[in-house]
Amino acid sequence: MCTVKSVQSVKLKENDLLILRNLYQNREGLRVLTLMKLANLKRRNTYKRLNILRERGLIENIYPIWKIPNGQVEKCALLIKNDNIFELHNLSYVLKLIKVPDWWNKRKPRLERLKGWNFKNINFGKGGSNPYQQLINENFVIQTYPESIIIISRKRYYSNSPYETITEAINDVLDIITYFEERIKFKLFPSGIPALEIRNNDFNRLKDYMAEHCKKEGKKFLVEIDKNRKVWIDSSEPFGKEANYPEGQEILEKVTKDFLIKKPMLNSELQMMVQQVTSNQMMFAQNIDKHMNILEEMGNTLKKIQEKL
């Protein structure tokens, strides 16, 4: 199962950087022997690093030439110049189908004819009772089901910002949805807004950005309860929050776990609710006052009638 496997900082070894620098300077590509001389590397180590870089999608081998693919040139430039690069890979999405063409339940022949994709029919479930169709190209895997489509990205994304990597990935999947609609000649989403979900989110924990800022400034973000109880944020622990007494650390963990599992209301939501309750109470009090005034007037009226009698 493919998921959002990791968003992690990329650390290339020096030999990887040597190879990328030489391939970046020679866009047409290089043979292994030439690359070995330019990078001053041994044959075995050169092939090992080349294969690792190819597995990461950064370079390709069109025998006998090794080169950086056109789509990876800018990313390789980032990796060469900046060691604070984030990588995102193994993304998959669930696309819930709101509307399908009449032929969707018999889609196999149509999907088989799509050019540029390798087609495979997979009999899933007991006795093949739940088959699905799989389309594969170099960048994506598309699995079609009666009421949904699963899209698996085979690409790796690199940037100096985690936000930019996920933005690029989302744009790519939206493009592939549009492309797929054009190929099957049917708008799956008449409103133009796909019902898209990232499947089984599994992000690796990143360094706390506030902690990074504190580290850069050489300061701590400190909450001091009293002289013996302190909670702070610094860069010594990836989560970024620490306490100097066991109870405080336990509370930090409990609060985090409570938010993740029980999903309590946010402070802004609680504030809105309190405001609404307060408003309702004021209206209720005003209504009670009106009712009491009416009852008092009715009592005075009855008293006057009784006096006349």
Contacts in CASP RR format, 6 or more apart in sequence:
PFRMAT RR
TARGET T0000
AUTHOR 0000-0000-0000
METHOD contacts of the structure
MODEL  1
MCTVKSVQSVKLKENDLLILRNLYQNREGLRVLTLMKLANLKRRNTYKRL
NILRERGLIENIYPIWKIPNGQVEKCALLIKNDNIFELHNLSYVLKLIKV
PDWWNKRKPRLERLKGWNFKNINFGKGGSNPYQQLINENFVIQTYPESII
IISRKRYYSNSPYETITEAINDVLDIITYFEERIKFKLFPSGIPALEIRN
NDFNRLKDYMAEHCKKEGKKFLVEIDKNRKVWIDSSEPFGKEANYPEGQE
ILEKVTKDFLIKKPMLNSELQMMVQQVTSNQMMFAQNIDKHMNILEEMGN
TLKKIQEKL
1 92 0 8 1.000
1 200 0 8 1.000
2 90 0 8 1.000
2 91 0 8 1.000
2 92 0 8 1.000
2 141 0 8 1.000
2 152 0 8 1.000
2 153 0 8 1.000
2 199 0 8 1.000
3 90 0 8 1.000
3 91 0 8 1.000
3 92 0 8 1.000
3 199 0 8 1.000
3 200 0 8 1.000
3 201 0 8 1.000
3 202 0 8 1.000
4 88 0 8 1.000
4 90 0 8 1.000
4 91 0 8 1.000
4 92 0 8 1.000
4 198 0 8 1.000
4 199 0 8 1.000
4 200 0 8 1.000
4 201 0 8 1.000
4 202 0 8 1.000
4 203 0 8 1.000
5 89 0 8 1.000
5 90 0 8 1.000
5 91 0 8 1.000
5 202 0 8 1.000
5 204 0 8 1.000
6 87 0 8 1.000
6 88 0 8 1.000
6 89 0 8 1.000
6 90 0 8 1.000
6 202 0 8 1.000
6 203 0 8 1.000
6 204 0 8 1.000
7 86 0 8 1.000
7 87 0 8 1.000
7 88 0 8 1.000
7 162 0 8 1.000
7 165 0 8 1.000
7 166 0 8 1.000
7 203 0 8 1.000
7 204 0 8 1.000
7 206 0 8 1.000
8 86 0 8 1.000
8 87 0 8 1.000
8 204 0 8 1.000
8 206 0 8 1.000
9 84 0 8 1.000
9 85 0 8 1.000
9 86 0 8 1.000
9 87 0 8 1.000
9 206 0 8 1.000
9 207 0 8 1.000
10 79 0 8 1.000
10 85 0 8 1.000
10 86 0 8 1.000
10 87 0 8 1.000
10 158 0 8 1.000
11 83 0 8 1.000
12 20 0 8 1.000
12 79 0 8 1.000
12 83 0 8 1.000
13 49 0 8 1.000
15 39 0 8 1.000
15 41 0 8 1.000
15 45 0 8 1.000
15 49 0 8 1.000
16 49 0 8 1.000
16 52 0 8 1.000
16 53 0 8 1.000
17 79 0 8 1.000
17 80 0 8 1.000
18 39 0 8 1.000
18 40 0 8 1.000
18 41 0 8 1.000
19 35 0 8 1.000
19 39 0 8 1.000
19 41 0 8 1.000
19 46 0 8 1.000
19 49 0 8 1.000
19 50 0 8 1.000
19 53 0 8 1.000
19 59 0 8 1.000
20 53 0 8 1.000
20 58 0 8 1.000
20 59 0 8 1.000
20 68 0 8 1.000
20 76 0 8 1.000
20 79 0 8 1.000
20 80 0 8 1.000
21 80 0 8 1.000
22 30 0 8 1.000
22 35 0 8 1.000
22 38 0 8 1.000
22 39 0 8 1.000
23 29 0 8 1.000
23 30 0 8 1.000
23 35 0 8 1.000
23 59 0 8 1.000
23 66 0 8 1.000
23 67 0 8 1.000
23 68 0 8 1.000
23 76 0 8 1.000
24 68 0 8 1.000
24 73 0 8 1.000
24 76 0 8 1.000
24 77 0 8 1.000
24 80 0 8 1.000
26 67 0 8 1.000
27 67 0 8 1.000
27 68 0 8 1.000
27 73 0 8 1.000
28 65 0 8 1.000
28 67 0 8 1.000
29 65 0 8 1.000
29 66 0 8 1.000
29 67 0 8 1.000
29 68 0 8 1.000
30 38 0 8 1.000
30 65 0 8 1.000
30 66 0 8 1.000
30 67 0 8 1.000
31 64 0 8 1.000
31 65 0 8 1.000
31 66 0 8 1.000
32 43 0 8 1.000
32 46 0 8 1.000
32 47 0 8 1.000
32 50 0 8 1.000
32 64 0 8 1.000
32 66 0 8 1.000
35 41 0 8 1.000
35 46 0 8 1.000
35 50 0 8 1.000
35 66 0 8 1.000
36 42 0 8 1.000
36 43 0 8 1.000
36 46 0 8 1.000
39 46 0 8 1.000
41 49 0 8 1.000
50 59 0 8 1.000
50 61 0 8 1.000
50 66 0 8 1.000
53 59 0 8 1.000
54 60 0 8 1.000
54 61 0 8 1.000
56 87 0 8 1.000
56 156 0 8 1.000
57 69 0 8 1.000
57 72 0 8 1.000
57 156 0 8 1.000
58 68 0 8 1.000
58 72 0 8 1.000
58 75 0 8 1.000
58 76 0 8 1.000
58 79 0 8 1.000
58 156 0 8 1.000
59 66 0 8 1.000
59 67 0 8 1.000
59 68 0 8 1.000
59 69 0 8 1.000
59 72 0 8 1.000
60 66 0 8 1.000
60 67 0 8 1.000
60 68 0 8 1.000
60 69 0 8 1.000
68 76 0 8 1.000
75 158 0 8 1.000
75 159 0 8 1.000
78 85 0 8 1.000
78 158 0 8 1.000
78 159 0 8 1.000
78 160 0 8 1.000
79 85 0 8 1.000
79 158 0 8 1.000
82 160 0 8 1.000
84 160 0 8 1.000
85 158 0 8 1.000
85 159 0 8 1.000
85 160 0 8 1.000
86 158 0 8 1.000
86 159 0 8 1.000
86 160 0 8 1.000
86 161 0 8 1.000
86 162 0 8 1.000
86 165 0 8 1.000
86 206 0 8 1.000
87 156 0 8 1.000
87 157 0 8 1.000
87 158 0 8 1.000
87 165 0 8 1.000
88 156 0 8 1.000
88 157 0 8 1.000
88 162 0 8 1.000
88 165 0 8 1.000
88 166 0 8 1.000
88 169 0 8 1.000
89 153 0 8 1.000
89 155 0 8 1.000
89 156 0 8 1.000
89 157 0 8 1.000
90 153 0 8 1.000
91 152 0 8 1.000
91 153 0 8 1.000
91 169 0 8 1.000
91 173 0 8 1.000
91 198 0 8 1.000
92 150 0 8 1.000
92 151 0 8 1.000
92 152 0 8 1.000
92 153 0 8 1.000
92 198 0 8 1.000
92 199 0 8 1.000
92 200 0 8 1.000
93 150 0 8 1.000
93 151 0 8 1.000
93 152 0 8 1.000
93 153 0 8 1.000
93 173 0 8 1.000
93 196 0 8 1.000
93 197 0 8 1.000
93 198 0 8 1.000
93 199 0 8 1.000
94 148 0 8 1.000
94 149 0 8 1.000
94 150 0 8 1.000
94 196 0 8 1.000
94 197 0 8 1.000
94 199 0 8 1.000
95 148 0 8 1.000
95 149 0 8 1.000
95 150 0 8 1.000
95 151 0 8 1.000
95 177 0 8 1.000
95 188 0 8 1.000
95 194 0 8 1.000
95 195 0 8 1.000
95 196 0 8 1.000
96 147 0 8 1.000
96 148 0 8 1.000
96 195 0 8 1.000
96 196 0 8 1.000
96 197 0 8 1.000
97 104 0 8 1.000
97 147 0 8 1.000
97 148 0 8 1.000
97 149 0 8 1.000
97 188 0 8 1.000
97 195 0 8 1.000
98 188 0 8 1.000
98 189 0 8 1.000
98 190 0 8 1.000
98 195 0 8 1.000
99 187 0 8 1.000
99 188 0 8 1.000
99 189 0 8 1.000
99 190 0 8 1.000
100 186 0 8 1.000
100 188 0 8 1.000
101 184 0 8 1.000
101 186 0 8 1.000
103 110 0 8 1.000
104 146 0 8 1.000
105 146 0 8 1.000
107 133 0 8 1.000
107 144 0 8 1.000
108 121 0 8 1.000
108 133 0 8 1.000
110 184 0 8 1.000
111 117 0 8 1.000
111 119 0 8 1.000
111 133 0 8 1.000
111 135 0 8 1.000
111 144 0 8 1.000
112 119 0 8 1.000
114 135 0 8 1.000
114 183 0 8 1.000
116 137 0 8 1.000
117 135 0 8 1.000
117 136 0 8 1.000
117 137 0 8 1.000
117 142 0 8 1.000
118 135 0 8 1.000
118 136 0 8 1.000
118 137 0 8 1.000
119 133 0 8 1.000
119 134 0 8 1.000
119 135 0 8 1.000
120 133 0 8 1.000
120 134 0 8 1.000
120 136 0 8 1.000
121 131 0 8 1.000
121 133 0 8 1.000
121 134 0 8 1.000
122 131 0 8 1.000
122 132 0 8 1.000
122 133 0 8 1.000
122 134 0 8 1.000
123 131 0 8 1.000
124 130 0 8 1.000
124 131 0 8 1.000
124 132 0 8 1.000
132 143 0 8 1.000
132 144 0 8 1.000
132 145 0 8 1.000
133 143 0 8 1.000
133 144 0 8 1.000
134 141 0 8 1.000
134 142 0 8 1.000
134 143 0 8 1.000
134 144 0 8 1.000
135 141 0 8 1.000
135 142 0 8 1.000
135 143 0 8 1.000
135 144 0 8 1.000
136 142 0 8 1.000
138 154 0 8 1.000
139 153 0 8 1.000
139 154 0 8 1.000
139 155 0 8 1.000
139 172 0 8 1.000
139 176 0 8 1.000
140 151 0 8 1.000
140 152 0 8 1.000
140 153 0 8 1.000
140 154 0 8 1.000
140 155 0 8 1.000
140 176 0 8 1.000
141 151 0 8 1.000
141 152 0 8 1.000
141 154 0 8 1.000
142 149 0 8 1.000
142 150 0 8 1.000
142 151 0 8 1.000
142 152 0 8 1.000
142 176 0 8 1.000
142 180 0 8 1.000
143 149 0 8 1.000
143 150 0 8 1.000
143 151 0 8 1.000
143 152 0 8 1.000
149 180 0 8 1.000
150 199 0 8 1.000
151 173 0 8 1.000
151 176 0 8 1.000
151 177 0 8 1.000
153 169 0 8 1.000
153 172 0 8 1.000
153 173 0 8 1.000
155 169 0 8 1.000
155 172 0 8 1.000
157 165 0 8 1.000
157 166 0 8 1.000
157 168 0 8 1.000
157 169 0 8 1.000
158 165 0 8 1.000
159 165 0 8 1.000
159 168 0 8 1.000
162 206 0 8 1.000
173 196 0 8 1.000
174 194 0 8 1.000
174 196 0 8 1.000
177 188 0 8 1.000
177 194 0 8 1.000
177 196 0 8 1.000
181 187 0 8 1.000
181 188 0 8 1.000
188 194 0 8 1.000
189 195 0 8 1.000
205 238 0 8 1.000
205 239 0 8 1.000
206 238 0 8 1.000
207 235 0 8 1.000
207 238 0 8 1.000
208 233 0 8 1.000
208 235 0 8 1.000
208 238 0 8 1.000
208 239 0 8 1.000
208 240 0 8 1.000
208 241 0 8 1.000
210 221 0 8 1.000
210 233 0 8 1.000
210 240 0 8 1.000
211 233 0 8 1.000
211 234 0 8 1.000
211 235 0 8 1.000
211 237 0 8 1.000
211 240 0 8 1.000
212 235 0 8 1.000
214 220 0 8 1.000
214 221 0 8 1.000
214 233 0 8 1.000
214 234 0 8 1.000
214 235 0 8 1.000
215 234 0 8 1.000
215 235 0 8 1.000
220 232 0 8 1.000
220 233 0 8 1.000
220 234 0 8 1.000
221 232 0 8 1.000
221 233 0 8 1.000
221 234 0 8 1.000
222 230 0 8 1.000
222 231 0 8 1.000
222 232 0 8 1.000
223 230 0 8 1.000
223 231 0 8 1.000
223 232 0 8 1.000
224 230 0 8 1.000
225 231 0 8 1.000
228 245 0 8 1.000
229 243 0 8 1.000
229 244 0 8 1.000
229 245 0 8 1.000
229 248 0 8 1.000
230 243 0 8 1.000
230 244 0 8 1.000
230 245 0 8 1.000
231 241 0 8 1.000
231 242 0 8 1.000
231 243 0 8 1.000
231 244 0 8 1.000
231 248 0 8 1.000
231 252 0 8 1.000
232 241 0 8 1.000
232 242 0 8 1.000
232 243 0 8 1.000
233 240 0 8 1.000
233 241 0 8 1.000
233 242 0 8 1.000
234 240 0 8 1.000
234 242 0 8 1.000
236 242 0 8 1.000
241 252 0 8 1.000
242 249 0 8 1.000
243 249 0 8 1.000
243 251 0 8 1.000
243 252 0 8 1.000
258 264 0 8 1.000
265 273 0 8 1.000
END
